[in-house]
Amino acid sequence: MKTFIFAVALILPHQTLTAAGPVPVDLGSAARFTILSGAAITTSGSGRINGDVGASPIAGSEIALTQSQVNGTIFAVDSTGPPGSVMNPTLLSLAKSDLTTAYNSAAGRTPVPSGSNLNPGAGNIGGANLIPGLYKFTGGALITGANLTLTGSEDDVWIFQIASSLGVGSNIQILLVGGAKPRNIFWQVGASATIGTFAVFKGTIMAAQSVTMDTGSTMDGRALAFTAGVTFNSELESLPIPEVPNFTAISRASGGAVDLTLKTTPYYLLTLETSIDLSPNSWTLVTTARPEADIWEYTHPANLATGPKRFYRAFLTAFPEKN
């Protein structure tokens, strides 16, 4: 069974409001991975992962997860990966390269934070309520003692530049207020990140070394570790819910075909449907795709796009659920 996570039906170009905070970090092909590791992926439990998993350059035999845990695909560099995994060293090499680019982009953002955005909370932001923006820690960062609140709209962005390690205390939660979304929260970690027992974490971790998710923790985001491993003792880790797909251009082409352009979230299954009158039972399938970029173009052939008017809708589908 698949879960539909967003749907939209538009026939006019979409307009958006200007977001607060920095521009989001472009993860490239690393965006499809909930867990991406440079060394062993270990686990002591059977928690669920929604999204793809990969490790490179380490051998597939170092991935201790099972396919039954992963609502997605496990990618390995060789044929020694877990049963059901897919060998694709080229894809993994590109994802690691894109992770490096994304990490450096986050670490190099300017202007260099100052004032309350430099070493907020003297390094411990537990109990803080932070608005969108770029925050810099010249050493390690902690979220302990009390929950962290991030307040902003669904398009606002937070980037945390952390020179050393990130530590999240047991039972600590990151709370999102005002419509803030995990997909727009990025943690650039110069060493390793540890998410404590039963903690609730939000956002994408890009760690130069390792990521550890302790027992009972949950993450709405990604654990991306470049040189070292990922320890998954978590209860649940899921890719952030993606942005609604939006039609940015729809026009009749020569001969009656329809040219469509959508802005979408890469690597999620996109379904395109059409209708001539918007009635509930009139929608028919046009095509499905898994775009590898955020702009997707499609031409609905003239012999299928008949009639003086035509409506379209698109939606994204989450990874299939497993019991």
C-alpha positions as CSV (number, residue, x, y, z in Angstrom):
1,M,0.0,0.0,0.0
2,K,1.3,3.4,-0.9
3,T,0.6,6.7,1.0
4,F,-0.2,9.8,-1.0
5,I,1.6,12.7,0.8
6,F,0.6,15.7,-1.3
7,A,-1.7,16.5,-4.2
8,V,-2.4,19.6,-6.2
9,A,-4.4,20.5,-9.3
10,L,-3.4,23.7,-11.0
11,I,-3.7,25.1,-14.5
12,L,-2.0,28.5,-13.9
13,P,1.6,29.3,-13.0
14,H,2.3,29.2,-9.3
15,Q,3.4,32.2,-7.3
16,T,5.2,32.0,-4.0
17,L,6.1,34.4,-1.2
18,T,9.7,35.2,-0.4
19,A,11.0,32.9,2.3
20,A,12.9,34.1,5.3
21,G,16.4,32.9,6.1
22,P,19.0,31.7,3.7
23,V,18.5,29.8,0.4
24,P,18.0,26.0,1.1
25,V,21.0,23.7,0.7
26,D,20.9,21.8,-2.6
27,L,21.6,18.2,-1.7
28,G,21.7,17.0,-5.3
29,S,21.4,13.2,-5.7
30,A,22.1,12.8,-2.0
31,A,18.5,14.1,-1.4
32,R,17.0,10.6,-2.0
33,F,18.9,9.1,0.9
34,T,17.6,8.9,4.4
35,I,20.9,7.3,5.5
36,L,24.1,7.8,3.5
37,S,27.3,6.6,5.0
38,G,31.0,6.5,4.3
39,A,31.6,3.5,6.6
40,A,29.5,0.7,8.3
41,I,25.8,1.2,8.9
42,T,25.1,-0.6,12.2
43,T,21.9,-1.3,14.2
44,S,20.9,-3.1,17.3
45,G,17.1,-3.1,16.6
46,S,14.5,-3.2,13.9
47,G,13.4,0.4,13.5
48,R,11.9,1.6,10.3
49,I,13.5,3.8,7.6
50,N,11.4,5.6,5.0
51,G,13.7,6.5,2.2
52,D,16.8,5.1,0.5
53,V,19.9,3.8,2.2
54,G,23.4,3.7,0.9
55,A,27.1,3.3,1.9
56,S,30.2,4.1,-0.1
57,P,33.1,3.3,-0.4
58,I,32.6,0.6,2.2
59,A,31.6,-2.9,1.0
60,G,27.9,-3.8,1.0
61,S,28.6,-6.4,3.7
62,E,29.0,-3.5,6.1
63,I,25.4,-2.5,5.8
64,A,23.7,-4.3,8.7
65,L,20.2,-3.2,7.9
66,T,17.6,-5.6,6.4
67,Q,15.4,-4.7,3.4
68,S,12.3,-5.4,5.6
69,Q,13.3,-2.3,7.6
70,V,13.7,0.0,4.7
71,N,10.7,1.5,2.8
72,G,12.9,2.3,-0.1
73,T,16.0,0.8,-1.7
74,I,19.3,-0.2,-0.1
75,F,22.2,0.7,-2.4
76,A,25.6,-1.0,-2.1
77,V,28.9,-0.6,-4.1
78,D,29.1,-4.4,-4.7
79,S,27.2,-7.6,-4.6
80,T,27.8,-8.2,-0.8
81,G,25.0,-6.0,0.4
82,P,21.9,-7.2,2.3
83,P,19.5,-9.5,0.5
84,G,17.3,-7.3,-1.8
85,S,19.9,-4.5,-2.0
86,V,20.9,-3.0,-5.4
87,M,24.5,-2.7,-6.5
88,N,25.1,0.7,-7.9
89,P,28.5,2.2,-7.2
90,T,28.1,5.0,-9.8
91,L,25.0,6.3,-8.1
92,L,26.6,6.1,-4.7
93,S,29.8,7.9,-5.9
94,L,27.7,10.7,-7.3
95,A,25.7,11.0,-4.1
96,K,28.8,11.2,-2.0
97,S,30.2,13.9,-4.3
98,D,26.9,15.8,-4.1
99,L,27.0,15.5,-0.3
100,T,30.5,17.1,-0.3
101,T,29.2,20.0,-2.4
102,A,26.2,20.4,-0.2
103,Y,28.3,20.3,3.0
104,N,30.7,22.9,1.6
105,S,27.8,25.1,0.5
106,A,26.3,25.0,4.0
107,A,29.7,25.6,5.7
108,G,30.6,28.5,3.4
109,R,27.3,30.5,3.6
110,T,27.7,34.2,4.3
111,P,27.5,36.8,5.7
112,V,29.3,35.2,8.6
113,P,26.8,35.2,11.5
114,S,27.4,37.7,14.3
115,G,25.5,38.8,17.4
116,S,22.8,36.4,18.6
117,N,23.4,34.2,15.5
118,L,27.0,33.5,16.5
119,N,27.3,30.8,19.2
120,P,23.7,31.2,20.3
121,G,23.1,30.0,23.9
122,A,26.8,29.8,24.4
123,G,26.7,26.6,22.4
124,N,23.6,25.1,24.0
125,I,20.4,26.0,22.3
126,G,18.1,23.8,24.4
127,G,15.2,26.0,25.5
128,A,15.8,28.5,22.7
129,N,13.2,29.7,20.1
130,L,15.0,30.5,16.9
131,I,13.7,32.3,13.9
132,P,14.9,31.4,10.3
133,G,18.5,32.3,9.6
134,L,22.1,31.3,9.5
135,Y,23.6,30.2,12.8
136,K,27.3,29.5,13.5
137,F,28.9,27.6,16.3
138,T,32.7,28.0,16.5
139,G,32.9,24.8,18.6
140,G,30.4,22.1,19.3
141,A,26.6,22.5,19.6
142,L,24.3,21.0,22.2
143,I,20.5,20.8,22.5
144,T,20.1,19.7,26.1
145,G,18.1,20.6,29.2
146,A,14.9,21.8,27.3
147,N,13.4,21.5,23.9
148,L,14.4,23.6,20.9
149,T,11.7,25.5,19.1
150,L,12.1,26.7,15.5
151,T,9.4,29.3,14.5
152,G,8.7,30.2,10.9
153,S,6.6,29.5,7.8
154,E,6.7,26.5,5.5
155,D,9.2,28.1,3.1
156,D,11.6,29.5,5.8
157,V,15.1,28.1,6.1
158,W,17.5,27.4,9.0
159,I,21.2,26.5,8.5
160,F,23.4,25.6,11.4
161,Q,27.1,25.7,10.9
162,I,28.8,23.6,13.6
163,A,32.6,23.5,13.7
164,S,32.7,20.4,15.9
165,S,30.1,17.9,17.2
166,L,26.4,18.1,17.6
167,G,24.8,16.5,20.7
168,V,21.0,16.2,21.4
169,G,20.0,15.1,24.9
170,S,17.8,12.2,25.8
171,N,14.0,12.9,25.5
172,I,14.7,16.3,23.9
173,Q,12.5,17.4,21.0
174,I,12.9,19.9,18.2
175,L,9.5,21.6,17.9
176,L,8.4,23.3,14.7
177,V,5.9,26.2,15.0
178,G,4.1,28.4,12.4
179,G,4.3,25.8,9.6
180,A,8.1,25.3,9.6
181,K,9.2,22.2,7.7
182,P,12.0,19.7,8.4
183,R,12.9,19.8,4.7
184,N,14.2,23.4,5.2
185,I,16.4,22.7,8.2
186,F,20.1,21.8,7.7
187,W,22.8,20.9,10.2
188,Q,26.4,21.1,8.9
189,V,28.4,19.2,11.5
190,G,32.2,19.4,11.4
191,A,32.7,16.2,13.4
192,S,30.0,13.7,14.5
193,A,26.4,14.0,15.6
194,T,24.6,12.0,18.3
195,I,20.8,12.0,18.8
196,G,20.0,10.9,22.4
197,T,17.6,8.2,23.5
198,F,13.9,9.0,22.7
199,A,14.9,12.3,21.3
200,V,12.8,13.8,18.4
201,F,15.0,15.4,15.7
202,K,14.1,17.5,12.7
203,G,16.2,18.3,9.7
204,T,19.1,17.0,7.5
205,I,22.4,16.2,9.2
206,M,25.5,16.5,7.0
207,A,28.3,15.2,9.2
208,A,32.0,15.1,8.2
209,Q,32.3,12.0,10.4
210,S,29.6,9.9,11.9
211,V,25.9,10.0,12.9
212,T,24.5,8.0,15.9
213,M,20.8,7.7,16.6
214,D,20.3,6.2,20.0
215,T,17.6,3.8,21.1
216,G,14.0,5.1,20.8
217,S,14.9,8.3,18.9
218,T,13.1,9.5,15.8
219,M,14.3,11.7,13.0
220,D,12.2,13.6,10.4
221,G,15.2,14.2,8.1
222,R,18.4,12.6,6.9
223,A,21.5,11.2,8.5
224,L,24.3,11.8,5.9
225,A,27.8,10.9,7.2
226,F,30.7,11.4,4.8
227,T,33.8,9.6,6.2
228,A,32.5,7.5,9.1
229,G,29.5,5.3,9.8
230,V,25.9,5.6,10.8
231,T,24.5,3.9,13.9
232,F,20.8,3.3,13.5
233,N,19.3,2.3,16.9
234,S,16.3,4.7,16.2
235,E,12.7,3.8,16.2
236,L,11.9,5.7,13.0
237,E,13.7,7.8,10.4
238,S,11.9,9.3,7.5
239,L,12.8,11.7,4.6
240,P,11.2,15.1,5.2
241,I,7.8,15.5,3.6
242,P,8.5,17.1,0.3
243,E,7.2,20.3,-1.1
244,V,3.9,20.3,-3.0
245,P,4.5,19.8,-6.8
246,N,3.6,23.0,-8.6
247,F,2.8,23.7,-12.3
248,T,5.0,26.5,-13.4
249,A,3.9,26.4,-17.0
250,I,1.1,24.9,-19.0
251,S,0.5,25.7,-22.7
252,R,-1.0,24.3,-25.9
253,A,1.7,23.2,-28.3
254,S,1.4,22.9,-32.1
255,G,-1.0,20.2,-33.2
256,G,-2.9,20.3,-29.9
257,A,-0.4,18.7,-27.6
258,V,0.0,20.2,-24.1
259,D,3.4,21.2,-22.7
260,L,3.7,21.0,-18.9
261,T,6.4,22.1,-16.6
262,L,6.4,21.3,-12.9
263,K,8.6,22.1,-9.9
264,T,8.8,19.0,-7.8
265,T,10.9,17.2,-5.2
266,P,13.4,14.9,-6.9
267,Y,13.3,11.1,-6.4
268,Y,9.7,11.0,-5.2
269,L,7.3,9.2,-7.5
270,L,5.3,11.8,-9.4
271,T,1.9,10.9,-10.9
272,L,0.3,13.1,-13.5
273,E,-3.4,12.9,-14.2
274,T,-5.8,14.8,-16.5
275,S,-9.5,15.6,-16.7
276,I,-11.8,17.5,-19.0
277,D,-14.4,18.7,-16.4
278,L,-12.9,18.3,-12.9
279,S,-15.5,15.8,-11.8
280,P,-14.3,13.3,-9.2
281,N,-14.5,10.2,-11.5
282,S,-13.1,11.9,-14.6
283,W,-9.4,11.9,-13.8
284,T,-7.3,9.5,-15.8
285,L,-3.6,8.6,-15.6
286,V,-1.2,10.4,-18.0
287,T,2.1,9.2,-16.8
288,T,4.3,8.5,-13.7
289,A,7.9,9.5,-13.3
290,R,10.7,9.7,-10.7
291,P,12.4,13.0,-11.6
292,E,16.0,13.5,-10.8
293,A,15.9,17.3,-10.8
294,D,13.4,19.8,-9.3
295,I,12.2,20.9,-12.7
296,W,10.3,18.3,-14.7
297,E,8.9,18.8,-18.2
298,Y,6.4,16.6,-20.1
299,T,4.4,16.9,-23.3
300,H,1.0,15.3,-23.4
301,P,0.6,14.0,-27.0
302,A,-2.0,15.7,-29.1
303,N,-4.0,12.5,-29.8
304,L,-4.5,12.2,-26.0
305,A,-4.9,15.9,-25.1
306,T,-8.1,16.4,-27.0
307,G,-10.8,18.9,-26.4
308,P,-10.9,22.7,-26.1
309,K,-9.9,22.6,-22.4
310,R,-7.9,20.2,-20.3
311,F,-7.1,20.2,-16.5
312,Y,-4.1,18.5,-14.9
313,R,-3.1,17.5,-11.4
314,A,0.0,16.0,-10.0
315,F,0.8,14.3,-6.7
316,L,3.8,12.7,-5.0
317,T,3.7,9.2,-3.5
318,A,5.5,8.2,-0.4
319,F,7.4,5.0,-0.1
320,P,5.2,1.9,0.4
321,E,4.3,1.1,3.9
322,K,5.5,-2.1,5.5
323,N,4.2,-3.8,8.7
